[in-house]
Amino acid sequence: MKNLTRLFKLLSDETRVRMLMLLGSRELCVCQLMGIIGISQPLISRNLSLLSAAGLLDERREGKLVFYSIAKDLPPATAEILRILKRELKGDKRLRGDMRSMGDCAQFQKITGKCDMKTFLAFMEKRKGKTEPGK
């Protein structure tokens, strides 16, 4: 019961739910999550730490970067709860935006070779200006 209570406490935070949904799609590093979700590095790291401590995440190092993904060996009840959450949030407007931003972030990194929120947001603003009517 204690593990499920802790899981539901973790899922009571929108940022952590957004992070779990993104990490359920592909592995991401802190800077990517910062750019996609639009919050600071300390907040992203704090939430990743909580999710990791609960056994929800796997980590993989690549040089200085740490990439996170949903743990492959989740207990069956936890895996089922995450599947239900993903199904129920499928049409959520904010999560759809996050998924689009994830694609934009991947494109940005491919073009620039950089991985930081400030440069990513500047890239997105520049791109937005090019796609607005009359620009």
C-alpha positions in Angstrom: 0.0 0.0 0.0 2.9 2.4 0.8 4.3 2.1 -2.7 1.0 2.9 -4.4 0.4 5.8 -2.0 3.8 7.2 -3.0 3.1 6.6 -6.7 -0.2 8.5 -6.5 1.5 11.4 -4.6 4.1 11.6 -7.4 1.3 11.6 -10.0 -0.5 14.4 -8.3 1.9 16.9 -9.8 1.2 18.0 -13.4 4.9 18.6 -14.2 5.8 15.0 -13.2 2.9 13.6 -15.2 4.1 15.6 -18.2 7.6 14.3 -17.8 6.4 10.7 -17.5 4.3 11.0 -20.6 7.3 12.4 -22.5 9.7 9.8 -21.2 7.2 7.1 -22.2 7.7 8.2 -25.8 11.5 8.4 -25.8 14.5 9.0 -23.6 15.4 12.6 -22.9 18.0 14.6 -21.0 17.5 17.4 -18.6 18.1 20.1 -21.2 15.6 18.6 -23.5 13.0 18.4 -20.8 13.7 22.0 -19.9 13.1 23.1 -23.5 10.0 21.1 -23.9 8.3 21.8 -20.6 9.7 25.3 -20.2 10.8 25.2 -16.6 14.2 25.6 -15.0 16.9 23.0 -14.6 16.6 22.8 -10.8 12.9 22.0 -11.1 13.4 19.4 -13.8 16.2 17.8 -11.8 14.2 17.8 -8.6 11.3 16.1 -10.3 13.6 13.6 -12.1 15.1 12.8 -8.7 11.7 12.1 -7.1 10.7 9.9 -10.1 14.0 8.0 -10.0 13.9 7.5 -6.3 10.5 5.9 -6.8 12.0 3.4 -9.3 10.1 4.9 -12.2 13.1 5.9 -14.4 16.1 4.3 -16.0 19.2 6.4 -16.6 21.9 6.2 -19.3 25.0 8.4 -19.4 26.5 9.7 -22.6 29.5 11.9 -21.9 28.3 14.7 -19.5 24.6 14.1 -20.3 22.3 11.7 -18.5 19.3 10.4 -20.5 16.2 9.3 -18.7 13.4 6.9 -19.8 10.6 5.0 -18.1 12.1 2.0 -16.2 11.8 -1.3 -18.1 11.2 -3.3 -14.9 8.3 -1.6 -13.4 6.0 -3.6 -11.1 2.9 -4.7 -13.0 0.5 -2.5 -11.0 2.7 0.6 -11.7 3.1 -0.2 -15.4 -0.7 -0.6 -15.6 -1.3 2.7 -13.9 1.0 4.5 -16.3 -0.7 2.8 -19.3 -4.1 4.0 -18.0 -2.7 7.5 -17.5 -1.3 7.6 -21.0 -4.6 6.4 -22.5 -6.7 8.8 -20.5 -4.4 11.8 -21.4 -4.2 10.9 -25.1 -6.2 13.9 -26.2 -4.9 16.4 -23.6 -4.0 19.7 -25.3 -1.0 20.4 -23.2 0.5 16.9 -23.7 -0.1 17.3 -27.5 1.9 20.5 -27.3 4.6 18.8 -25.4 4.9 16.1 -28.0 5.1 18.7 -30.8 7.8 20.6 -28.8 9.7 17.3 -28.3 9.8 17.0 -32.1 10.9 20.6 -32.4 13.6 20.0 -29.8 15.0 17.0 -31.7 15.0 19.1 -34.9 16.7 22.0 -33.1 19.5 19.8 -31.7 20.0 18.2 -35.1 20.4 21.6 -36.8 22.4 23.4 -34.1 24.2 20.6 -32.2 23.2 22.5 -29.0 21.2 21.4 -26.0 20.0 24.3 -23.8 16.7 25.9 -23.1 17.7 29.5 -23.8 19.0 28.7 -27.3 16.0 26.4 -28.0 13.5 29.0 -27.1 15.2 31.6 -29.3 15.2 29.0 -32.1 11.5 28.4 -31.6 10.7 32.2 -31.6 12.7 32.7 -34.8 10.9 29.7 -36.4 7.5 31.0 -35.2 8.2 34.4 -36.9 8.9 32.6 -40.2 5.6 30.7 -40.1 3.3 33.6 -39.2 1.3 35.0 -42.0 3.0 38.0 -43.7 6.4 37.0 -42.5 
